[in-house]
Amino acid sequence: MPTVKIPPVLRAETGGEAEVEAGGSNVGEVLRSFVESHSGTERQLFSADGELNRYVNVYLNDEDVRVLDGLETPVSESDTVVILPAMAGGAEPRGCADAVRQDSRPTSAG
């Protein structure tokens, strides 16, 4: 059965497990099988219309499934599916914006 690697943000839903097995013949079926066993992950992985959320990256053996056949990408028993939520930027450190503004002021020559 394919192995699903779980990111830390979803591990509370898997009892702390970093990897679980999930059945299926393609990436979509494996993810659906995973969600059936760990229902708390569904809203984090899939949108209301059943599509993979755009901020969730999925890899099959280190290859982004978006460059393969997406959720229809076939999987074998020995494959590993990795769920990796996209990370966004955070808050700017205090004082950083002021320092950038000061450094970007034009200087006079001479």
Secondary structure, DSSP 4 states (H G I P E B T S, - for coil): --EEEPPGGGGGGGTT-SEEE---SBHHHHHHHHHHHSGGGHHHHB-TTSSBPTTEEEEETTEEGGGTTGGG-B--TT-EEEEEE-----PPPTTHHHHHHHHTS-----
